[in-house]
């Protein structure tokens, strides 16, 4: 487990008509503030990696498909420095992942169809706030 990352079990209510999938409430212990909600789609077997946010806290859930989310901690003062955390997100394995700033994130669609990852972030998107790298970043020793 990476220091500061939180996993919150979520409620999914299903019947013959479909499902209601909860994500985040303002009275949740992980809720800080609202910045924006966006959805990232990924085609089967594609990777979106690596990036880290300087200020933004991420709140991820997978609302379609199957995502392998990989987190990497290179923060100098962290007790989990140099560690990875791998999580499989899907509608069948439904939970919220809260990722604090300065954690490298990447994800891969490991399902057969397009996946959708929802993020309720604490600040609106700002290009200057993101550090980006390729999926083959030499300082992140991870094999996709």
Chimera marker file (.cmm) of the C-alpha trace (Angstrom):
<marker_set name="trace">
<marker id="1" x="0.000" y="0.000" z="0.000" r="1" g="1" b="0" radius="0.5"/>
<marker id="2" x="1.294" y="3.450" z="-0.887" r="1" g="1" b="0" radius="0.5"/>
<marker id="3" x="1.228" y="6.065" z="1.852" r="1" g="1" b="0" radius="0.5"/>
<marker id="4" x="-1.800" y="8.347" z="1.484" r="1" g="1" b="0" radius="0.5"/>
<marker id="5" x="-3.698" y="6.187" z="-1.032" r="1" g="1" b="0" radius="0.5"/>
<marker id="6" x="-7.139" y="5.226" z="0.244" r="1" g="1" b="0" radius="0.5"/>
<marker id="7" x="-9.515" y="2.503" z="-0.936" r="1" g="1" b="0" radius="0.5"/>
<marker id="8" x="-13.206" y="3.035" z="-0.215" r="1" g="1" b="0" radius="0.5"/>
<marker id="9" x="-15.707" y="0.225" z="-0.800" r="1" g="1" b="0" radius="0.5"/>
<marker id="10" x="-18.667" y="1.498" z="-2.806" r="1" g="1" b="0" radius="0.5"/>
<marker id="11" x="-22.288" y="0.524" z="-3.013" r="1" g="1" b="0" radius="0.5"/>
<marker id="12" x="-23.694" y="-0.863" z="-6.237" r="1" g="1" b="0" radius="0.5"/>
<marker id="13" x="-27.412" y="-1.583" z="-6.328" r="1" g="1" b="0" radius="0.5"/>
<marker id="14" x="-28.541" y="-3.775" z="-9.213" r="1" g="1" b="0" radius="0.5"/>
<marker id="15" x="-31.813" y="-5.270" z="-10.340" r="1" g="1" b="0" radius="0.5"/>
<marker id="16" x="-33.395" y="-6.406" z="-13.617" r="1" g="1" b="0" radius="0.5"/>
<marker id="17" x="-33.569" y="-2.765" z="-14.832" r="1" g="1" b="0" radius="0.5"/>
<marker id="18" x="-29.865" y="-1.939" z="-14.351" r="1" g="1" b="0" radius="0.5"/>
<marker id="19" x="-27.661" y="-0.504" z="-11.595" r="1" g="1" b="0" radius="0.5"/>
<marker id="20" x="-27.001" y="2.514" z="-9.432" r="1" g="1" b="0" radius="0.5"/>
<marker id="21" x="-23.280" y="2.901" z="-8.725" r="1" g="1" b="0" radius="0.5"/>
<marker id="22" x="-22.299" y="5.328" z="-5.988" r="1" g="1" b="0" radius="0.5"/>
<marker id="23" x="-18.985" y="7.205" z="-6.319" r="1" g="1" b="0" radius="0.5"/>
<marker id="24" x="-18.318" y="10.041" z="-3.861" r="1" g="1" b="0" radius="0.5"/>
<marker id="25" x="-20.337" y="12.066" z="-1.382" r="1" g="1" b="0" radius="0.5"/>
<marker id="26" x="-19.436" y="15.339" z="0.276" r="1" g="1" b="0" radius="0.5"/>
<marker id="27" x="-19.766" y="13.656" z="3.685" r="1" g="1" b="0" radius="0.5"/>
<marker id="28" x="-17.237" y="10.910" z="2.812" r="1" g="1" b="0" radius="0.5"/>
<marker id="29" x="-14.005" y="10.887" z="4.846" r="1" g="1" b="0" radius="0.5"/>
<marker id="30" x="-11.964" y="11.066" z="1.600" r="1" g="1" b="0" radius="0.5"/>
<marker id="31" x="-13.841" y="14.032" z="0.115" r="1" g="1" b="0" radius="0.5"/>
<marker id="32" x="-11.744" y="17.226" z="0.216" r="1" g="1" b="0" radius="0.5"/>
<marker id="33" x="-13.326" y="19.543" z="-2.335" r="1" g="1" b="0" radius="0.5"/>
<marker id="34" x="-14.801" y="19.514" z="-5.814" r="1" g="1" b="0" radius="0.5"/>
<marker id="35" x="-12.710" y="20.541" z="-8.800" r="1" g="1" b="0" radius="0.5"/>
<marker id="36" x="-14.253" y="18.673" z="-11.736" r="1" g="1" b="0" radius="0.5"/>
<marker id="37" x="-15.458" y="15.286" z="-12.909" r="1" g="1" b="0" radius="0.5"/>
<marker id="38" x="-14.097" y="13.782" z="-16.102" r="1" g="1" b="0" radius="0.5"/>
<marker id="39" x="-14.068" y="10.399" z="-17.814" r="1" g="1" b="0" radius="0.5"/>
<marker id="40" x="-11.072" y="8.760" z="-19.453" r="1" g="1" b="0" radius="0.5"/>
<marker id="41" x="-11.795" y="6.058" z="-22.008" r="1" g="1" b="0" radius="0.5"/>
<marker id="42" x="-9.217" y="3.482" z="-23.017" r="1" g="1" b="0" radius="0.5"/>
<marker id="43" x="-9.383" y="0.848" z="-25.735" r="1" g="1" b="0" radius="0.5"/>
<marker id="44" x="-8.660" y="-2.805" z="-25.000" r="1" g="1" b="0" radius="0.5"/>
<marker id="45" x="-5.007" y="-3.542" z="-24.191" r="1" g="1" b="0" radius="0.5"/>
<marker id="46" x="-3.913" y="0.130" z="-24.344" r="1" g="1" b="0" radius="0.5"/>
<marker id="47" x="-1.819" y="1.843" z="-21.667" r="1" g="1" b="0" radius="0.5"/>
<marker id="48" x="-2.055" y="5.422" z="-20.421" r="1" g="1" b="0" radius="0.5"/>
<marker id="49" x="1.064" y="6.116" z="-18.354" r="1" g="1" b="0" radius="0.5"/>
<marker id="50" x="2.893" y="7.854" z="-16.633" r="1" g="1" b="0" radius="0.5"/>
<marker id="51" x="1.776" y="11.106" z="-15.031" r="1" g="1" b="0" radius="0.5"/>
<marker id="52" x="1.628" y="12.697" z="-11.622" r="1" g="1" b="0" radius="0.5"/>
<marker id="53" x="-0.179" y="15.719" z="-10.328" r="1" g="1" b="0" radius="0.5"/>
<marker id="54" x="1.535" y="18.388" z="-8.254" r="1" g="1" b="0" radius="0.5"/>
<marker id="55" x="-1.646" y="19.543" z="-6.470" r="1" g="1" b="0" radius="0.5"/>
<marker id="56" x="-4.617" y="17.439" z="-7.567" r="1" g="1" b="0" radius="0.5"/>
<marker id="57" x="-6.063" y="14.607" z="-5.515" r="1" g="1" b="0" radius="0.5"/>
<marker id="58" x="-7.684" y="11.983" z="-7.753" r="1" g="1" b="0" radius="0.5"/>
<marker id="59" x="-10.794" y="9.954" z="-6.927" r="1" g="1" b="0" radius="0.5"/>
<marker id="60" x="-11.048" y="7.096" z="-9.425" r="1" g="1" b="0" radius="0.5"/>
<marker id="61" x="-13.750" y="4.522" z="-10.139" r="1" g="1" b="0" radius="0.5"/>
<marker id="62" x="-14.133" y="2.292" z="-13.173" r="1" g="1" b="0" radius="0.5"/>
<marker id="63" x="-17.659" y="2.565" z="-14.554" r="1" g="1" b="0" radius="0.5"/>
<marker id="64" x="-17.133" y="0.306" z="-17.593" r="1" g="1" b="0" radius="0.5"/>
<marker id="65" x="-14.636" y="-2.391" z="-18.509" r="1" g="1" b="0" radius="0.5"/>
<marker id="66" x="-11.622" y="-3.580" z="-16.516" r="1" g="1" b="0" radius="0.5"/>
<marker id="67" x="-8.687" y="-1.349" z="-15.599" r="1" g="1" b="0" radius="0.5"/>
<marker id="68" x="-5.338" y="-2.243" z="-14.071" r="1" g="1" b="0" radius="0.5"/>
<marker id="69" x="-4.332" y="0.891" z="-12.145" r="1" g="1" b="0" radius="0.5"/>
<marker id="70" x="-0.656" y="1.149" z="-11.185" r="1" g="1" b="0" radius="0.5"/>
<marker id="71" x="0.648" y="3.677" z="-8.666" r="1" g="1" b="0" radius="0.5"/>
<marker id="72" x="4.316" y="4.416" z="-8.021" r="1" g="1" b="0" radius="0.5"/>
<marker id="73" x="5.683" y="6.421" z="-5.109" r="1" g="1" b="0" radius="0.5"/>
<marker id="74" x="8.953" y="8.311" z="-5.637" r="1" g="1" b="0" radius="0.5"/>
<marker id="75" x="8.367" y="10.924" z="-2.915" r="1" g="1" b="0" radius="0.5"/>
<marker id="76" x="11.606" y="11.393" z="-0.973" r="1" g="1" b="0" radius="0.5"/>
<marker id="77" x="9.991" y="11.604" z="2.475" r="1" g="1" b="0" radius="0.5"/>
<marker id="78" x="7.459" y="8.795" z="1.998" r="1" g="1" b="0" radius="0.5"/>
<marker id="79" x="7.656" y="5.522" z="3.924" r="1" g="1" b="0" radius="0.5"/>
<marker id="80" x="6.459" y="3.784" z="0.743" r="1" g="1" b="0" radius="0.5"/>
<marker id="81" x="9.100" y="5.354" z="-1.523" r="1" g="1" b="0" radius="0.5"/>
<marker id="82" x="10.058" y="3.025" z="-4.377" r="1" g="1" b="0" radius="0.5"/>
<marker id="83" x="6.895" y="0.913" z="-3.987" r="1" g="1" b="0" radius="0.5"/>
<marker id="84" x="4.187" y="0.068" z="-6.493" r="1" g="1" b="0" radius="0.5"/>
<marker id="85" x="0.517" y="-0.529" z="-5.835" r="1" g="1" b="0" radius="0.5"/>
<marker id="86" x="-1.533" y="-2.433" z="-8.409" r="1" g="1" b="0" radius="0.5"/>
<marker id="87" x="-5.321" y="-2.407" z="-8.332" r="1" g="1" b="0" radius="0.5"/>
<marker id="88" x="-7.905" y="-4.017" z="-10.611" r="1" g="1" b="0" radius="0.5"/>
<marker id="89" x="-10.951" y="-1.796" z="-11.040" r="1" g="1" b="0" radius="0.5"/>
<marker id="90" x="-14.206" y="-2.844" z="-12.691" r="1" g="1" b="0" radius="0.5"/>
<marker id="91" x="-17.940" y="-2.725" z="-12.105" r="1" g="1" b="0" radius="0.5"/>
<marker id="92" x="-17.685" y="-6.202" z="-10.549" r="1" g="1" b="0" radius="0.5"/>
<marker id="93" x="-14.770" y="-5.102" z="-8.327" r="1" g="1" b="0" radius="0.5"/>
<marker id="94" x="-16.256" y="-1.710" z="-7.531" r="1" g="1" b="0" radius="0.5"/>
<marker id="95" x="-14.467" y="0.716" z="-5.202" r="1" g="1" b="0" radius="0.5"/>
<marker id="96" x="-13.086" y="4.250" z="-5.074" r="1" g="1" b="0" radius="0.5"/>
<marker id="97" x="-9.333" y="4.861" z="-5.184" r="1" g="1" b="0" radius="0.5"/>
<marker id="98" x="-8.182" y="8.189" z="-3.728" r="1" g="1" b="0" radius="0.5"/>
<marker id="99" x="-4.689" y="9.154" z="-4.889" r="1" g="1" b="0" radius="0.5"/>
<marker id="100" x="-2.923" y="12.116" z="-3.267" r="1" g="1" b="0" radius="0.5"/>
<marker id="101" x="-0.675" y="14.497" z="-5.233" r="1" g="1" b="0" radius="0.5"/>
<marker id="102" x="2.871" y="13.493" z="-6.272" r="1" g="1" b="0" radius="0.5"/>
<marker id="103" x="2.120" y="9.810" z="-6.926" r="1" g="1" b="0" radius="0.5"/>
<marker id="104" x="2.882" y="8.509" z="-10.424" r="1" g="1" b="0" radius="0.5"/>
<marker id="105" x="-0.191" y="6.916" z="-12.019" r="1" g="1" b="0" radius="0.5"/>
<marker id="106" x="-0.694" y="4.723" z="-15.037" r="1" g="1" b="0" radius="0.5"/>
<marker id="107" x="-3.403" y="2.374" z="-16.167" r="1" g="1" b="0" radius="0.5"/>
<marker id="108" x="-4.084" y="-0.303" z="-18.728" r="1" g="1" b="0" radius="0.5"/>
<marker id="109" x="-7.366" y="-1.572" z="-20.097" r="1" g="1" b="0" radius="0.5"/>
<marker id="110" x="-7.141" y="-5.316" z="-19.467" r="1" g="1" b="0" radius="0.5"/>
<marker id="111" x="-10.708" y="-6.012" z="-20.614" r="1" g="1" b="0" radius="0.5"/>
<marker id="112" x="-12.011" y="-6.920" z="-24.048" r="1" g="1" b="0" radius="0.5"/>
<marker id="113" x="-13.949" y="-3.717" z="-24.725" r="1" g="1" b="0" radius="0.5"/>
<marker id="114" x="-13.474" y="0.022" z="-24.154" r="1" g="1" b="0" radius="0.5"/>
<marker id="115" x="-13.157" y="0.988" z="-20.494" r="1" g="1" b="0" radius="0.5"/>
<marker id="116" x="-14.234" y="4.171" z="-18.743" r="1" g="1" b="0" radius="0.5"/>
<marker id="117" x="-12.409" y="5.510" z="-15.700" r="1" g="1" b="0" radius="0.5"/>
<marker id="118" x="-14.194" y="8.338" z="-13.851" r="1" g="1" b="0" radius="0.5"/>
<marker id="119" x="-12.261" y="10.910" z="-11.822" r="1" g="1" b="0" radius="0.5"/>
<marker id="120" x="-13.749" y="13.397" z="-9.364" r="1" g="1" b="0" radius="0.5"/>
<marker id="121" x="-10.704" y="15.624" z="-8.833" r="1" g="1" b="0" radius="0.5"/>
<marker id="122" x="-10.111" y="18.257" z="-6.185" r="1" g="1" b="0" radius="0.5"/>
<marker id="123" x="-9.095" y="20.967" z="-8.685" r="1" g="1" b="0" radius="0.5"/>
<marker id="124" x="-9.990" y="21.641" z="-12.318" r="1" g="1" b="0" radius="0.5"/>
<marker id="125" x="-7.661" y="20.383" z="-15.032" r="1" g="1" b="0" radius="0.5"/>
<marker id="126" x="-4.542" y="22.527" z="-15.436" r="1" g="1" b="0" radius="0.5"/>
<marker id="127" x="-1.818" y="21.451" z="-17.882" r="1" g="1" b="0" radius="0.5"/>
<marker id="128" x="0.886" y="23.205" z="-15.813" r="1" g="1" b="0" radius="0.5"/>
<marker id="129" x="0.009" y="21.086" z="-12.771" r="1" g="1" b="0" radius="0.5"/>
<marker id="130" x="0.782" y="17.728" z="-14.441" r="1" g="1" b="0" radius="0.5"/>
<marker id="131" x="4.143" y="16.011" z="-14.902" r="1" g="1" b="0" radius="0.5"/>
<marker id="132" x="4.009" y="13.569" z="-17.833" r="1" g="1" b="0" radius="0.5"/>
<marker id="133" x="6.272" y="10.774" z="-18.970" r="1" g="1" b="0" radius="0.5"/>
<marker id="134" x="6.102" y="7.811" z="-21.328" r="1" g="1" b="0" radius="0.5"/>
<marker id="135" x="4.962" y="4.336" z="-20.301" r="1" g="1" b="0" radius="0.5"/>
<marker id="136" x="8.619" y="3.263" z="-20.623" r="1" g="1" b="0" radius="0.5"/>
<marker id="137" x="9.940" y="5.918" z="-18.212" r="1" g="1" b="0" radius="0.5"/>
<marker id="138" x="13.463" y="4.805" z="-17.241" r="1" g="1" b="0" radius="0.5"/>
<marker id="139" x="13.116" y="5.873" z="-13.595" r="1" g="1" b="0" radius="0.5"/>
<marker id="140" x="9.913" y="3.869" z="-13.046" r="1" g="1" b="0" radius="0.5"/>
<marker id="141" x="10.931" y="0.199" z="-13.072" r="1" g="1" b="0" radius="0.5"/>
<marker id="142" x="7.573" y="-1.269" z="-14.102" r="1" g="1" b="0" radius="0.5"/>
<marker id="143" x="6.884" y="-3.765" z="-16.884" r="1" g="1" b="0" radius="0.5"/>
<marker id="144" x="3.456" y="-3.405" z="-18.404" r="1" g="1" b="0" radius="0.5"/>
<link id1="1" id2="2" r="1" g="1" b="0" radius="0.2"/>
<link id1="2" id2="3" r="1" g="1" b="0" radius="0.2"/>
<link id1="3" id2="4" r="1" g="1" b="0" radius="0.2"/>
<link id1="4" id2="5" r="1" g="1" b="0" radius="0.2"/>
<link id1="5" id2="6" r="1" g="1" b="0" radius="0.2"/>
<link id1="6" id2="7" r="1" g="1" b="0" radius="0.2"/>
<link id1="7" id2="8" r="1" g="1" b="0" radius="0.2"/>
<link id1="8" id2="9" r="1" g="1" b="0" radius="0.2"/>
<link id1="9" id2="10" r="1" g="1" b="0" radius="0.2"/>
<link id1="10" id2="11" r="1" g="1" b="0" radius="0.2"/>
<link id1="11" id2="12" r="1" g="1" b="0" radius="0.2"/>
<link id1="12" id2="13" r="1" g="1" b="0" radius="0.2"/>
<link id1="13" id2="14" r="1" g="1" b="0" radius="0.2"/>
<link id1="14" id2="15" r="1" g="1" b="0" radius="0.2"/>
<link id1="15" id2="16" r="1" g="1" b="0" radius="0.2"/>
<link id1="16" id2="17" r="1" g="1" b="0" radius="0.2"/>
<link id1="17" id2="18" r="1" g="1" b="0" radius="0.2"/>
<link id1="18" id2="19" r="1" g="1" b="0" radius="0.2"/>
<link id1="19" id2="20" r="1" g="1" b="0" radius="0.2"/>
<link id1="20" id2="21" r="1" g="1" b="0" radius="0.2"/>
<link id1="21" id2="22" r="1" g="1" b="0" radius="0.2"/>
<link id1="22" id2="23" r="1" g="1" b="0" radius="0.2"/>
<link id1="23" id2="24" r="1" g="1" b="0" radius="0.2"/>
<link id1="24" id2="25" r="1" g="1" b="0" radius="0.2"/>
<link id1="25" id2="26" r="1" g="1" b="0" radius="0.2"/>
<link id1="26" id2="27" r="1" g="1" b="0" radius="0.2"/>
<link id1="27" id2="28" r="1" g="1" b="0" radius="0.2"/>
<link id1="28" id2="29" r="1" g="1" b="0" radius="0.2"/>
<link id1="29" id2="30" r="1" g="1" b="0" radius="0.2"/>
<link id1="30" id2="31" r="1" g="1" b="0" radius="0.2"/>
<link id1="31" id2="32" r="1" g="1" b="0" radius="0.2"/>
<link id1="32" id2="33" r="1" g="1" b="0" radius="0.2"/>
<link id1="33" id2="34" r="1" g="1" b="0" radius="0.2"/>
<link id1="34" id2="35" r="1" g="1" b="0" radius="0.2"/>
<link id1="35" id2="36" r="1" g="1" b="0" radius="0.2"/>
<link id1="36" id2="37" r="1" g="1" b="0" radius="0.2"/>
<link id1="37" id2="38" r="1" g="1" b="0" radius="0.2"/>
<link id1="38" id2="39" r="1" g="1" b="0" radius="0.2"/>
<link id1="39" id2="40" r="1" g="1" b="0" radius="0.2"/>
<link id1="40" id2="41" r="1" g="1" b="0" radius="0.2"/>
<link id1="41" id2="42" r="1" g="1" b="0" radius="0.2"/>
<link id1="42" id2="43" r="1" g="1" b="0" radius="0.2"/>
<link id1="43" id2="44" r="1" g="1" b="0" radius="0.2"/>
<link id1="44" id2="45" r="1" g="1" b="0" radius="0.2"/>
<link id1="45" id2="46" r="1" g="1" b="0" radius="0.2"/>
<link id1="46" id2="47" r="1" g="1" b="0" radius="0.2"/>
<link id1="47" id2="48" r="1" g="1" b="0" radius="0.2"/>
<link id1="48" id2="49" r="1" g="1" b="0" radius="0.2"/>
<link id1="49" id2="50" r="1" g="1" b="0" radius="0.2"/>
<link id1="50" id2="51" r="1" g="1" b="0" radius="0.2"/>
<link id1="51" id2="52" r="1" g="1" b="0" radius="0.2"/>
<link id1="52" id2="53" r="1" g="1" b="0" radius="0.2"/>
<link id1="53" id2="54" r="1" g="1" b="0" radius="0.2"/>
<link id1="54" id2="55" r="1" g="1" b="0" radius="0.2"/>
<link id1="55" id2="56" r="1" g="1" b="0" radius="0.2"/>
<link id1="56" id2="57" r="1" g="1" b="0" radius="0.2"/>
<link id1="57" id2="58" r="1" g="1" b="0" radius="0.2"/>
<link id1="58" id2="59" r="1" g="1" b="0" radius="0.2"/>
<link id1="59" id2="60" r="1" g="1" b="0" radius="0.2"/>
<link id1="60" id2="61" r="1" g="1" b="0" radius="0.2"/>
<link id1="61" id2="62" r="1" g="1" b="0" radius="0.2"/>
<link id1="62" id2="63" r="1" g="1" b="0" radius="0.2"/>
<link id1="63" id2="64" r="1" g="1" b="0" radius="0.2"/>
<link id1="64" id2="65" r="1" g="1" b="0" radius="0.2"/>
<link id1="65" id2="66" r="1" g="1" b="0" radius="0.2"/>
<link id1="66" id2="67" r="1" g="1" b="0" radius="0.2"/>
<link id1="67" id2="68" r="1" g="1" b="0" radius="0.2"/>
<link id1="68" id2="69" r="1" g="1" b="0" radius="0.2"/>
<link id1="69" id2="70" r="1" g="1" b="0" radius="0.2"/>
<link id1="70" id2="71" r="1" g="1" b="0" radius="0.2"/>
<link id1="71" id2="72" r="1" g="1" b="0" radius="0.2"/>
<link id1="72" id2="73" r="1" g="1" b="0" radius="0.2"/>
<link id1="73" id2="74" r="1" g="1" b="0" radius="0.2"/>
<link id1="74" id2="75" r="1" g="1" b="0" radius="0.2"/>
<link id1="75" id2="76" r="1" g="1" b="0" radius="0.2"/>
<link id1="76" id2="77" r="1" g="1" b="0" radius="0.2"/>
<link id1="77" id2="78" r="1" g="1" b="0" radius="0.2"/>
<link id1="78" id2="79" r="1" g="1" b="0" radius="0.2"/>
<link id1="79" id2="80" r="1" g="1" b="0" radius="0.2"/>
<link id1="80" id2="81" r="1" g="1" b="0" radius="0.2"/>
<link id1="81" id2="82" r="1" g="1" b="0" radius="0.2"/>
<link id1="82" id2="83" r="1" g="1" b="0" radius="0.2"/>
<link id1="83" id2="84" r="1" g="1" b="0" radius="0.2"/>
<link id1="84" id2="85" r="1" g="1" b="0" radius="0.2"/>
<link id1="85" id2="86" r="1" g="1" b="0" radius="0.2"/>
<link id1="86" id2="87" r="1" g="1" b="0" radius="0.2"/>
<link id1="87" id2="88" r="1" g="1" b="0" radius="0.2"/>
<link id1="88" id2="89" r="1" g="1" b="0" radius="0.2"/>
<link id1="89" id2="90" r="1" g="1" b="0" radius="0.2"/>
<link id1="90" id2="91" r="1" g="1" b="0" radius="0.2"/>
<link id1="91" id2="92" r="1" g="1" b="0" radius="0.2"/>
<link id1="92" id2="93" r="1" g="1" b="0" radius="0.2"/>
<link id1="93" id2="94" r="1" g="1" b="0" radius="0.2"/>
<link id1="94" id2="95" r="1" g="1" b="0" radius="0.2"/>
<link id1="95" id2="96" r="1" g="1" b="0" radius="0.2"/>
<link id1="96" id2="97" r="1" g="1" b="0" radius="0.2"/>
<link id1="97" id2="98" r="1" g="1" b="0" radius="0.2"/>
<link id1="98" id2="99" r="1" g="1" b="0" radius="0.2"/>
<link id1="99" id2="100" r="1" g="1" b="0" radius="0.2"/>
<link id1="100" id2="101" r="1" g="1" b="0" radius="0.2"/>
<link id1="101" id2="102" r="1" g="1" b="0" radius="0.2"/>
<link id1="102" id2="103" r="1" g="1" b="0" radius="0.2"/>
<link id1="103" id2="104" r="1" g="1" b="0" radius="0.2"/>
<link id1="104" id2="105" r="1" g="1" b="0" radius="0.2"/>
<link id1="105" id2="106" r="1" g="1" b="0" radius="0.2"/>
<link id1="106" id2="107" r="1" g="1" b="0" radius="0.2"/>
<link id1="107" id2="108" r="1" g="1" b="0" radius="0.2"/>
<link id1="108" id2="109" r="1" g="1" b="0" radius="0.2"/>
<link id1="109" id2="110" r="1" g="1" b="0" radius="0.2"/>
<link id1="110" id2="111" r="1" g="1" b="0" radius="0.2"/>
<link id1="111" id2="112" r="1" g="1" b="0" radius="0.2"/>
<link id1="112" id2="113" r="1" g="1" b="0" radius="0.2"/>
<link id1="113" id2="114" r="1" g="1" b="0" radius="0.2"/>
<link id1="114" id2="115" r="1" g="1" b="0" radius="0.2"/>
<link id1="115" id2="116" r="1" g="1" b="0" radius="0.2"/>
<link id1="116" id2="117" r="1" g="1" b="0" radius="0.2"/>
<link id1="117" id2="118" r="1" g="1" b="0" radius="0.2"/>
<link id1="118" id2="119" r="1" g="1" b="0" radius="0.2"/>
<link id1="119" id2="120" r="1" g="1" b="0" radius="0.2"/>
<link id1="120" id2="121" r="1" g="1" b="0" radius="0.2"/>
<link id1="121" id2="122" r="1" g="1" b="0" radius="0.2"/>
<link id1="122" id2="123" r="1" g="1" b="0" radius="0.2"/>
<link id1="123" id2="124" r="1" g="1" b="0" radius="0.2"/>
<link id1="124" id2="125" r="1" g="1" b="0" radius="0.2"/>
<link id1="125" id2="126" r="1" g="1" b="0" radius="0.2"/>
<link id1="126" id2="127" r="1" g="1" b="0" radius="0.2"/>
<link id1="127" id2="128" r="1" g="1" b="0" radius="0.2"/>
<link id1="128" id2="129" r="1" g="1" b="0" radius="0.2"/>
<link id1="129" id2="130" r="1" g="1" b="0" radius="0.2"/>
<link id1="130" id2="131" r="1" g="1" b="0" radius="0.2"/>
<link id1="131" id2="132" r="1" g="1" b="0" radius="0.2"/>
<link id1="132" id2="133" r="1" g="1" b="0" radius="0.2"/>
<link id1="133" id2="134" r="1" g="1" b="0" radius="0.2"/>
<link id1="134" id2="135" r="1" g="1" b="0" radius="0.2"/>
<link id1="135" id2="136" r="1" g="1" b="0" radius="0.2"/>
<link id1="136" id2="137" r="1" g="1" b="0" radius="0.2"/>
<link id1="137" id2="138" r="1" g="1" b="0" radius="0.2"/>
<link id1="138" id2="139" r="1" g="1" b="0" radius="0.2"/>
<link id1="139" id2="140" r="1" g="1" b="0" radius="0.2"/>
<link id1="140" id2="141" r="1" g="1" b="0" radius="0.2"/>
<link id1="141" id2="142" r="1" g="1" b="0" radius="0.2"/>
<link id1="142" id2="143" r="1" g="1" b="0" radius="0.2"/>
<link id1="143" id2="144" r="1" g="1" b="0" radius="0.2"/>
</marker_set>
